[in-house]
Amino acid sequence: MVGGNNAQGSLQLKKLQKKFGSFVAVDDVDLEIQQGEFLTLLGPSGSGKTTLLMMIAGFLDITSGDIELDGLSIANVPAEKRNFGMVFQGYALFPHMTVRENISYALDVRKRPKAEISARVDEMLDLVQLHEFGERKPGQLSGGQQQRVALARALCFAPPVLLLDEPLGALDKKLRVEVQEQLKDIHRRVGTTFVYVTHDQEEALSMSDRIVIMQDGAIEQVGTPQELYEKPETKFAASFLGKSNFLNLKDGLHALRPEKIDIHPAGQGDVTARATGTIRSITYFGSVQKFMVSVEGDEELEVDVDSWRNRYPLKEGQAVDLTWEDRATVKLRNG
C-alpha cells in the first residue's frame, strides 16, 4: 500500500499547481524533500505554504503536476491511504479520552494487537516525556503538554512523513521556544521526515535542516538556515528571513544585515566611514541595541549592536560614522 510502513519518506513535488477558480494559490512548485530531513515551508499569510501542505496531505486535489513518495505517484491516493501523520495548531485531541487513549487511537483503528498497542504507547509517552500523565484527560494538561500528546499520537503508527501546520502558534513565546527544542530533539530521535509550516522566522531558523521561502504561491529560495541568512538571493528573501538594509551600489542592489555594521561617533572610527549620518532612534532589547541612523537624503540604515560590546555612549541626535567589510554585503539577483 502506498504510504504504508515500508515507505521511506522521501517526497518529490513536480510542477505542482493549485487553482481556486482563476486564483493560483500554488504555482509550478518543484521540490525534493529528503528522507528524514526537517524541512520548513516559511512565508507570510497567503504565500501558499499551508495550501502546499494540504496537497501533500491529500486534503486538497491537485490542479496539475504530481507528488511522489519514494518515486511512486500519490497524486490520486486518498489522504487516509497515504498514511501520513498530521499535527495542527488546534491539537484536535479527543477531550473525553485519556492521554493514552488519544495516542493509541491510530493503532486501535488499524486493529493492531493490544500488547503491541500498549508497548507502542509506552514508547511514545517516554519519547514526549509524559509517561506520568497517561491517565489524564487533555483538559488537565497545559498547552505545551497537549501539543506533545498530539505529536505522540501522530508518530505512534510510524508514518513515513509527519506534516505539521503551525503547531506551536497557540503557545506563548517562552513555551514555544521550549517546545521547539523538544520537537527538534524528537525529530533527531525518530528520524521521520518532517514537513513543517510556519510564518515565524526564528522558529524556522532554529529547527530546520532546510527552509523553503514562499511568496505568492511560488518558491522564492531553498537552502539551509545559514545559506538563506548569509546568502539571500532576492530582496524578499533578505527581508523576510531576518532583517536587512538595502544598498544601491554600482553593480546593483545589495543586502546588508544590521549586525554586520559598526557604528562610531563621527570621526572616531579606525577606518574610513562607508556612510555618515545621525542617530534617529535607539531601542534597547537587553542583549541588543538597535540604532536607526538617517543617512543621505531620507534613507535610513538599521544597526544592531551587542549591548555589552557597545564601546560608545551613543545618544539620539548624535552624528555617527558607519563601517562594514566588503564581504558583508550580498548582491541580489533581482536588484
C-alpha positions as CSV (number, residue, x, y, z in Angstrom):
1,M,0.0,0.0,0.0
2,V,1.3,3.5,-0.9
3,G,2.3,5.3,2.3
4,G,2.5,2.0,4.3
5,N,5.0,1.2,6.9
6,N,7.6,0.2,4.2
7,A,7.6,3.7,2.8
8,Q,10.9,5.6,3.5
9,G,9.7,9.1,3.5
10,S,11.3,11.0,0.5
11,L,8.9,13.3,-1.4
12,Q,9.1,14.8,-4.8
13,L,6.8,17.7,-5.8
14,K,6.8,18.1,-9.6
15,K,5.4,21.2,-11.3
16,L,2.7,21.3,-8.6
17,Q,-0.1,23.8,-9.2
18,K,-3.3,24.6,-7.3
19,K,-6.0,26.9,-8.6
20,F,-9.2,28.1,-6.9
21,G,-11.1,29.3,-9.9
22,S,-8.8,31.8,-11.6
23,F,-6.7,32.3,-8.5
24,V,-3.4,30.5,-8.5
25,A,-2.6,29.5,-4.9
26,V,0.4,27.3,-5.6
27,D,2.3,27.9,-8.8
28,D,4.6,25.4,-10.6
29,V,6.4,24.2,-7.4
30,D,9.3,21.8,-7.9
31,L,10.8,20.5,-4.7
32,E,12.6,17.4,-3.4
33,I,12.2,16.6,0.3
34,Q,14.8,14.2,1.5
35,Q,14.1,11.2,3.7
36,G,14.5,12.1,7.4
37,E,15.0,15.8,7.0
38,F,13.3,18.6,8.8
39,L,12.0,20.9,6.1
40,T,10.1,24.1,6.8
41,L,7.8,25.9,4.5
42,L,8.2,29.6,5.5
43,G,6.3,32.6,4.3
44,P,3.7,35.3,5.1
45,S,0.0,34.7,5.1
46,G,-1.3,34.0,1.6
47,S,2.1,32.7,0.3
48,G,0.7,29.2,-0.4
49,K,2.6,27.2,2.3
50,T,-0.5,25.7,4.0
51,T,-2.1,25.0,0.7
52,L,1.0,23.2,-0.4
53,L,1.0,21.2,2.8
54,M,-2.7,20.2,2.4
55,M,-1.9,19.0,-1.1
56,I,0.9,16.8,0.2
57,A,-1.5,15.5,2.9
58,G,-4.2,14.7,0.3
59,F,-6.8,17.1,1.7
60,L,-6.7,19.2,-1.4
61,D,-6.8,18.0,-5.0
62,I,-4.0,18.9,-7.4
63,T,-4.8,21.1,-10.3
64,S,-1.7,19.9,-12.2
65,G,1.6,18.3,-11.5
66,D,2.5,15.3,-9.4
67,I,3.5,14.3,-5.9
68,E,5.7,11.2,-5.5
69,L,6.5,9.3,-2.3
70,D,9.7,7.3,-2.7
71,G,9.4,7.5,-6.5
72,L,5.7,6.4,-6.7
73,S,2.9,8.9,-7.5
74,I,0.4,9.5,-4.7
75,A,-1.4,12.3,-6.5
76,N,-4.6,10.2,-6.7
77,V,-4.2,8.4,-3.4
78,P,-6.8,9.5,-0.8
79,A,-5.4,11.1,2.4
80,E,-6.2,8.2,4.6
81,K,-4.2,5.8,2.3
82,R,-1.1,8.0,2.3
83,N,-0.5,7.1,6.0
84,F,1.0,10.4,6.8
85,G,0.9,11.9,10.4
86,M,-0.6,15.3,10.9
87,V,-0.2,17.8,13.8
88,F,-2.3,21.0,13.8
89,Q,-2.2,24.2,15.8
90,G,-5.5,23.3,17.5
91,Y,-4.2,19.9,18.7
92,A,-7.5,18.1,17.8
93,L,-7.3,15.8,20.8
94,F,-10.4,13.9,21.9
95,P,-11.4,15.6,25.2
96,H,-13.3,12.5,26.6
97,M,-10.3,10.2,26.1
98,T,-7.2,9.9,28.3
99,V,-3.8,10.7,27.0
100,R,-3.1,7.0,26.5
101,E,-6.3,6.5,24.6
102,N,-5.6,9.6,22.4
103,I,-2.2,8.3,21.5
104,S,-3.4,4.7,20.8
105,Y,-6.3,5.8,18.6
106,A,-4.5,5.4,15.3
107,L,-3.4,1.9,16.3
108,D,-6.8,1.0,17.5
109,V,-8.4,1.8,14.2
110,R,-5.7,-0.2,12.5
111,K,-6.7,-3.1,14.7
112,R,-3.2,-3.8,16.0
113,P,-2.8,-6.4,18.8
114,K,-3.4,-4.9,22.3
115,A,0.0,-5.9,23.5
116,E,1.7,-4.1,20.6
117,I,-0.5,-1.0,21.1
118,S,0.3,-0.8,24.9
119,A,4.0,-1.2,24.2
120,R,4.0,1.4,21.5
121,V,2.0,3.9,23.6
122,D,4.5,3.5,26.4
123,E,7.3,4.2,23.9
124,M,5.6,7.4,22.7
125,L,4.9,8.6,26.2
126,D,8.6,8.2,27.0
127,L,9.5,10.0,23.8
128,V,7.5,13.1,24.6
129,Q,8.3,12.8,28.4
130,L,4.7,12.5,29.5
131,H,4.6,8.9,31.0
132,E,3.2,10.1,34.3
133,F,0.3,11.9,32.5
134,G,-1.0,8.8,30.6
135,E,-4.3,8.6,32.6
136,R,-5.1,12.3,32.5
137,K,-7.6,14.0,30.1
138,P,-6.4,16.7,27.7
139,G,-8.2,19.4,29.7
140,Q,-5.9,18.6,32.6
141,L,-2.8,19.4,30.6
142,S,-1.0,22.6,29.7
143,G,-0.9,23.8,26.1
144,G,2.6,22.5,25.6
145,Q,1.7,19.1,27.1
146,Q,-1.3,18.9,24.8
147,Q,0.9,19.6,21.8
148,R,3.3,16.8,22.8
149,V,0.3,14.4,23.1
150,A,-0.8,15.4,19.6
151,L,2.8,14.8,18.4
152,A,2.9,11.4,20.1
153,R,-0.4,10.4,18.5
154,A,0.8,11.4,15.1
155,L,4.0,9.4,15.4
156,C,2.5,6.4,17.1
157,F,1.8,4.4,13.9
158,A,5.3,5.2,12.5
159,P,4.3,7.3,9.5
160,P,6.9,7.9,6.8
161,V,6.1,11.6,6.8
162,L,4.9,13.9,9.5
163,L,3.1,17.1,8.4
164,L,2.9,20.0,10.9
165,D,0.8,23.1,10.3
166,E,1.7,26.0,12.6
167,P,1.7,23.5,15.5
168,L,3.1,26.0,18.1
169,G,1.1,29.0,17.1
170,A,-1.2,28.8,20.1
171,L,1.6,28.8,22.7
172,D,3.2,31.8,24.4
173,K,6.7,32.8,23.3
174,K,8.6,31.2,26.2
175,L,6.7,27.9,26.0
176,R,7.0,27.9,22.2
177,V,10.8,28.1,22.5
178,E,10.8,25.1,24.9
179,V,8.6,23.0,22.7
180,Q,10.7,23.9,19.6
181,E,13.7,22.4,21.4
182,Q,11.7,19.3,22.3
183,L,10.4,18.9,18.8
184,K,13.8,19.1,17.2
185,D,15.1,16.6,19.7
186,I,12.2,14.2,18.9
187,H,12.9,14.6,15.2
188,R,16.6,13.6,15.7
189,R,15.5,10.5,17.7
190,V,12.7,9.2,15.4
191,G,14.3,10.0,12.0
192,T,10.9,10.7,10.4
193,T,10.6,13.2,7.5
194,F,9.1,16.4,9.0
195,V,7.4,19.0,6.7
196,Y,6.7,22.0,8.9
197,V,4.7,25.1,8.1
198,T,5.3,28.4,9.9
199,H,5.4,32.2,9.4
200,D,7.9,32.6,12.3
201,Q,11.4,33.3,11.1
202,E,13.1,32.4,14.4
203,E,11.3,29.1,14.5
204,A,12.3,28.2,11.0
205,L,16.0,29.2,11.6
206,S,16.3,27.3,14.9
207,M,14.6,24.0,13.9
208,S,15.1,23.3,10.2
209,D,17.6,21.3,8.1
210,R,16.4,23.3,5.1
211,I,13.9,26.1,4.6
212,V,11.7,26.8,1.7
213,I,10.8,30.6,1.5
214,M,7.5,31.0,-0.3
215,Q,5.8,34.1,-1.8
216,D,2.7,34.4,-3.9
217,G,2.4,30.6,-4.3
218,A,5.9,30.1,-5.6
219,I,9.2,29.2,-4.1
220,E,11.5,32.2,-3.6
221,Q,14.6,30.3,-2.4
222,V,15.5,27.0,-0.8
223,G,18.5,26.3,1.4
224,T,19.9,25.6,4.9
225,P,19.2,28.3,7.5
226,Q,22.8,29.5,7.2
227,E,22.7,29.6,3.4
228,L,19.5,31.6,3.3
229,Y,20.6,34.1,6.0
230,E,24.1,34.6,4.8
231,K,23.4,34.5,1.0
232,P,19.8,35.6,0.3
233,E,19.2,35.7,-3.5
234,T,16.3,38.2,-3.6
235,K,15.1,41.3,-1.8
236,F,12.1,39.3,-0.5
237,A,14.3,36.5,0.9
238,A,16.6,39.0,2.5
239,S,13.8,41.0,4.2
240,F,11.6,38.1,5.2
241,L,14.2,35.9,6.8
242,G,15.8,38.3,9.3
243,K,16.3,42.0,8.7
244,S,18.3,43.7,6.0
245,N,19.4,47.1,4.8
246,F,19.4,47.6,1.1
247,L,22.2,49.4,-0.7
248,N,22.1,50.5,-4.4
249,L,25.7,50.0,-5.4
250,K,27.3,50.3,-8.9
251,D,26.6,46.7,-9.8
252,G,23.1,46.6,-8.5
253,L,21.1,46.1,-5.2
254,H,22.9,44.6,-2.2
255,A,21.6,43.4,1.2
256,L,23.5,44.3,4.4
257,R,22.5,42.7,7.7
258,P,22.2,45.2,10.6
259,E,24.6,43.3,12.9
260,K,27.4,43.5,10.2
261,I,27.6,47.3,10.5
262,D,30.0,49.0,13.0
263,I,28.9,52.4,14.4
264,H,31.2,55.0,15.9
265,P,30.9,58.7,17.0
266,A,31.7,60.8,13.9
267,G,35.5,61.0,13.3
268,Q,36.4,58.4,15.9
269,G,36.5,55.2,13.8
270,D,39.6,53.3,12.9
271,V,38.7,53.0,9.2
272,T,37.2,55.3,6.6
273,A,33.4,55.6,7.0
274,R,31.2,53.9,4.4
275,A,28.4,56.2,5.4
276,T,27.8,59.1,7.8
277,G,24.6,60.0,9.5
278,T,22.6,60.9,12.5
279,I,21.0,58.6,15.1
280,R,17.3,59.0,14.8
281,S,16.3,56.4,17.5
282,I,17.8,53.9,19.9
283,T,15.9,50.8,21.1
284,Y,17.1,48.6,23.9
285,F,16.3,44.9,23.7
286,G,18.6,43.7,26.6
287,S,21.3,41.8,24.7
288,V,21.0,44.0,21.6
289,Q,20.6,47.7,20.9
290,K,19.0,48.8,17.7
291,F,20.1,52.1,16.1
292,M,18.2,53.7,13.3
293,V,20.5,56.1,11.5
294,S,19.4,58.7,9.0
295,V,22.0,58.9,6.2
296,E,21.9,60.5,2.7
297,G,18.6,62.0,1.8
298,D,15.7,60.3,3.5
299,E,17.4,56.9,3.7
300,E,17.8,55.0,7.0
301,L,20.0,52.2,8.0
302,E,19.5,49.9,10.9
303,V,22.5,48.9,13.0
304,D,22.3,46.2,15.7
305,V,25.0,46.1,18.3
306,D,25.5,43.6,21.2
307,S,24.8,45.8,24.3
308,W,27.8,44.6,26.2
309,R,30.1,45.3,23.3
310,N,28.9,48.8,22.7
311,R,32.0,50.9,23.5
312,Y,30.5,54.2,22.9
313,P,27.8,56.0,24.9
314,L,25.8,57.0,21.8
315,K,22.7,59.2,22.0
316,E,19.8,60.1,19.8
317,G,20.7,63.0,17.5
318,Q,24.4,62.2,17.6
319,A,26.4,62.3,14.4
320,V,28.0,58.9,13.6
321,D,30.1,57.0,11.1
322,L,29.1,53.6,9.8
323,T,31.6,51.0,8.5
324,W,31.4,47.4,7.2
325,E,33.5,44.9,5.3
326,D,33.1,44.3,1.6
327,R,32.1,40.7,2.2
328,A,29.2,41.9,4.5
329,T,27.1,42.8,1.5
330,V,25.3,40.3,-0.7
331,K,24.3,41.1,-4.3
332,L,20.7,40.3,-5.0
333,R,19.6,38.8,-8.4
334,N,16.5,41.0,-8.8
335,G,18.3,44.2,-8.0
